């Protein structure tokens, strides 16, 4: 039931504004409209995005560290003299015999003269740089020996 237009204090514009700003529909049979609190959604979204960025940044930092280690390893191998062009896929052995650093194709077990001078093993890959050979027993000794050289 609406008030008559002639009723004192009745302003149709205010009635329309009141209905538009109400958090419910003005009809009795309509369900109540509640405003959704979006603060938690925004916090969750921001936290998820921040976690993704931090994880990706960590991956990039680890990848950078790996590349830096690879670069430093190749600088170390470059200090060793070799009179041949390395072939991709072959394993090479670094020796430090009486202050003379050299790269060789001869395995430490077969190179009796310099067996105690062995530093570490490396493989020349097809992309044009040296990589560490994993699982090499002598690599433990090589780290300390390479650092002292």
Protein Blocks (a to p, Z undefined) as FASTA:
>chain_A
ZZdfklghiafklmmmmmmmpcbdfbfkbccdddddfklmmmmmmmmmmmmmmmmmmmmm
mmmmmmmmmmmmmmmmmmpccfbdcdehiacddddeehiacddfbdfklmmmlmmmpfbd
cdddfkopacddehiaklmmmmmmmmmZZ
